[in-house]
Amino acid sequence: MAHLGYGFYATHPGEVVKDELEARGISQRKFASEIGMSYSVLNELLNGRRNFSAANALMFEAALDIPAESLMHLQMKYNMQTAKNDQKLIDKLKQISHVAAIL
């Protein structure tokens, strides 16, 4: 777990947790049951369809020893990279930057 960084694409923290569960041979259903989380919520987190919260990150830290701050950092970087690729947001930001020039 030395490198929780990101490369050319954003890494959702769920990928890290999913890889860890697979490496340890722990099923998602069993893990969800053990930490008191519904399987569907866990599966959405692990497959990047749901954002991590601080509470989720702390639960995974307690269960798997993956630093919560690293997971939250990955989530923030994922959110930023996703936003930077959102064409509607890009267009809005261009409009906003023009507003600042005329104020």
N, C-alpha and C positions, 0 to 999 in steps of 0.2 A: 504494500500500500504506500510505497514511497512517493509515487507521483500521482496526484489527483488533479493534474492540470488539464489543459485543453490544447488542442492542436488546430487543425484547419477548420474544424467544425465544432460547434458547441457540444459539450458532453453534458447530458442531463444527469443529475446525481443518481437517478434511478438505475442507470446503467452500471454504476459502481456497486450499488447494493445488490443488484441482480447478479452481477459477476461474482460477488463475494458469496452469496447464497449458493450459487452453482458450484463454486470452488469447494465449499464446505459440504456439499451434498445435502443441503437443506431445502425441502420443498417449500414453495411459496405458501401453500395452504397450511402447512405445519407451522411455519414461521408466523404467519398472520394470526393463527390461533394462539400461539405462545405469547405474542406481544399485545393481544387484545385488539387487533385491528381486523376489519372485515377483509376477506380475501379480495373482493372487487376493488377496494380502495388501495390495498397493497399492489395489486396487479397494475392499476392505473399509474401509481407512482413509479413502479419499476419499468414501465413501458413508456414513460415520458408524457402520459396523457393528463397528468396532474402535477402541479407544482409542489415542491417540498415546503413545509412550514418548519419553523424552529422546533415545534413540538415533535414533528416527524423525525427531524434530524437528531434530536436528543434521544428519541426512542431507539433509533438505529445505532447511535453511539453506545448506548447502554447495552444493547443486545449483541452488537458485532464488533465493538471497539473501533469503529470508523469515526474519526473526529467530526463532530457535528458542524463545527465551523468550516471544515473543508467541504462538507456536503452543501452548506448554505452558500459558500463561495462559488461552487459549481453552479448552483441554481441561479445566482445573480448573474454570472457570466453567460449562462444559457439564455436567461431572460434578455440580457442586453444584446446578444448576438441575434436572437430571434427578432427583437424589435428593430434592429438595424437592417434587417432583411424584409421588413414589412413595408411594401410599397405605399400603402395609404399613409402610414406614419412618415415615411420619407417625404412624400408630397406635402404633408402638413408642416413638417419641420422647415421645408423650403419657404413656405408661406410665412411662417413665424419669423424666420431670419430676415425677411424683407420688411416686416413690421418694425423690428428693432432699428433698422436703418433709417426709417422715416420719423422715428420718435425723437 
